[in-house]
Amino acid sequence: VAERVRLLGTQAREPVAHYEHTRVGYNYRLSNVLAGIGRGQLRVIEDRVAARRAVFDRYVAALADVPGVLFMPEAMFGSRDSRANRWLSVLTIDRHRFGADTDAVRLALDAENIEARPVWKPMHQQPVFRRNDAIGGSVADDLFAQGLCLPSGSSLTSCEQQRVIDVVRQVAEAHQPRAVSHRSLSAA
């Protein structure tokens, strides 16, 4: 296995003087500079993960009462020691309960110069794979249609995060059905 990985990781180049390939390979090797940066980042990884998890937790708490907003739960992988790094703060929006779709929220954030992105487009929807069969149900399609990635960087300030929260709440409030007054009508 290690030999095959080494071969594929060096562009699957055959051991001849010229570049010759009998199979598709990749160039996933890091340069020495990038490897050095990566090693340095490992020293602060726990701090970075903690900061991203705090961002996620704040979004969950601040938007818990907004109808139709649901955050991605933490997956459990059989070990109590496993936890999500919360690289992305992903939520889904049920447009019927929220009153608007994810694109309305994304555009409102964009109008405030806040970047948010849809969840990644499923592989079976990518044009490059259009001729391939798709296997499975509609979970990936639903997540793509309803999912939104909010800013979640480890350097995001409380003030910046509050701006995101405020915009999401404003969109929700603007699209919620208005309460109807039930004043007594008299035939006076």
C-alpha positions in Angstrom: 0.0 0.0 0.0 2.8 2.4 0.9 4.5 1.8 -2.4 1.3 2.5 -4.3 0.7 5.7 -2.3 4.3 6.9 -3.1 3.8 6.1 -6.8 0.4 8.0 -6.9 1.7 10.8 -4.8 4.6 11.5 -7.2 2.3 11.9 -10.3 2.4 8.1 -11.0 5.6 8.7 -12.9 7.2 5.5 -14.2 10.8 4.9 -13.2 12.3 5.9 -16.6 14.4 8.9 -17.6 11.5 10.7 -19.3 8.1 11.5 -17.8 5.9 8.5 -18.6 2.6 7.7 -17.0 0.6 4.5 -17.3 -2.0 5.6 -14.8 -3.3 8.8 -13.3 -1.3 10.2 -10.4 -1.3 13.3 -8.3 1.2 15.8 -6.9 0.2 16.0 -3.2 3.7 16.5 -1.8 4.3 19.6 0.3 7.2 21.8 -0.3 9.7 22.1 2.6 8.4 25.7 3.2 4.7 24.5 3.4 5.7 21.6 5.6 7.5 24.0 8.0 4.4 26.2 8.2 2.2 23.2 8.8 4.4 22.1 11.7 4.3 25.5 13.2 0.5 25.6 12.9 0.3 22.3 14.8 1.5 24.1 17.9 -1.6 26.3 18.0 -4.2 23.9 16.5 -6.0 23.3 19.8 -6.4 27.1 20.2 -7.7 27.5 16.7 -10.2 24.6 17.1 -11.4 26.0 20.4 -11.9 29.4 18.7 -13.9 27.9 15.9 -16.0 25.8 18.2 -16.8 29.0 20.3 -17.9 30.8 17.1 -20.2 27.9 16.2 -21.6 27.7 19.8 -22.3 31.4 19.8 -24.2 31.2 16.5 -26.3 28.3 17.9 -27.1 30.2 21.1 -27.9 33.5 19.3 -30.1 31.9 16.6 -31.8 29.2 18.7 -35.2 30.9 18.7 -35.2 31.7 15.0 -37.8 29.4 13.3 -36.5 27.2 10.5 -32.8 27.5 11.4 -31.0 24.3 12.3 -27.2 23.9 12.8 -25.3 20.8 11.8 -25.0 18.5 14.8 -21.8 17.1 16.0 -21.2 13.6 14.5 -20.1 10.9 16.9 -17.6 8.5 15.5 -17.6 5.9 18.3 -15.0 7.7 20.4 -15.8 10.0 23.2 -12.6 11.8 22.3 -13.7 12.7 18.8 -15.1 16.2 18.2 -15.8 18.4 15.2 -13.2 21.1 14.5 -16.1 23.4 13.3 -14.0 24.4 10.3 -17.3 25.7 8.9 -20.3 26.9 10.8 -23.1 25.3 8.7 -26.8 25.8 9.1 -29.8 24.8 7.2 -32.8 27.0 6.6 -36.3 25.6 6.2 -37.7 28.3 3.9 -41.3 27.6 4.9 -40.7 28.1 8.6 -38.0 30.8 8.2 -39.9 32.7 5.6 -37.0 33.0 3.1 -34.4 30.7 1.5 -30.7 30.5 2.1 -30.0 32.6 -1.0 -32.0 35.5 0.6 -29.8 35.3 3.7 -26.6 35.0 1.6 -27.5 38.0 -0.4 -28.4 40.0 2.7 -25.1 39.2 4.2 -23.3 40.0 0.9 -25.0 43.5 0.9 -23.3 44.0 4.3 -20.0 42.9 2.9 -20.1 39.6 4.8 -19.1 36.5 2.9 -21.3 33.4 3.3 -21.3 30.5 0.9 -23.8 27.7 0.0 -22.8 24.3 1.2 -20.7 22.5 -1.4 -22.5 21.3 -4.5 -22.8 17.6 -4.5 -20.5 15.6 -6.7 -23.3 14.1 -8.7 -24.5 17.6 -9.6 -21.1 18.7 -10.9 -20.9 19.1 -14.7 -17.8 17.0 -14.9 -19.7 14.0 -13.5 -23.0 14.5 -15.4 -22.6 11.3 -17.3 -22.1 9.2 -14.1 -24.9 7.5 -12.2 -25.9 9.0 -8.9 -26.4 6.5 -6.1 -28.3 7.3 -2.9 -31.1 9.4 -1.9 -31.7 13.2 -1.8 -29.8 14.1 1.4 -26.9 15.8 -0.4 -29.4 17.6 -2.7 -31.4 18.8 0.3 -28.3 20.0 2.1 -27.1 21.9 -1.0 -30.5 23.6 -1.3 -30.9 24.5 2.3 -27.4 24.8 3.6 -25.3 27.9 4.2 -21.8 28.3 5.6 -21.5 31.3 7.8 -18.2 33.1 8.5 -16.3 30.9 11.1 -12.7 31.8 11.1 -10.7 31.5 14.3 -9.9 35.2 14.1 -13.5 36.3 13.8 -14.2 38.9 16.5 -17.3 39.0 18.6 -18.3 42.3 16.9 -18.0 40.7 13.4 -19.9 37.7 14.5 -22.7 39.9 15.9 -23.0 41.6 12.5 -23.7 38.1 11.0 -26.2 37.2 13.7 -28.0 40.6 13.3 -28.3 40.2 9.5 -29.7 36.6 9.8 -32.2 37.8 12.4 -33.2 40.8 10.3 -33.9 38.5 7.3 -36.0 36.2 9.5 -37.9 39.0 11.0 -38.6 40.7 7.7 -40.1 37.4 6.3 -42.0 36.2 9.3 -45.8 36.4 9.1 -47.2 39.4 10.9 -49.5 38.8 13.8 -53.1 39.7 13.1 -54.8 41.9 15.6 -58.1 40.4 16.8 -59.9 43.5 17.8 -63.5 43.1 18.6 -65.7 44.4 15.8 -68.9 45.8 17.0 -71.9 47.0 15.0 -71.9 50.4 16.6 
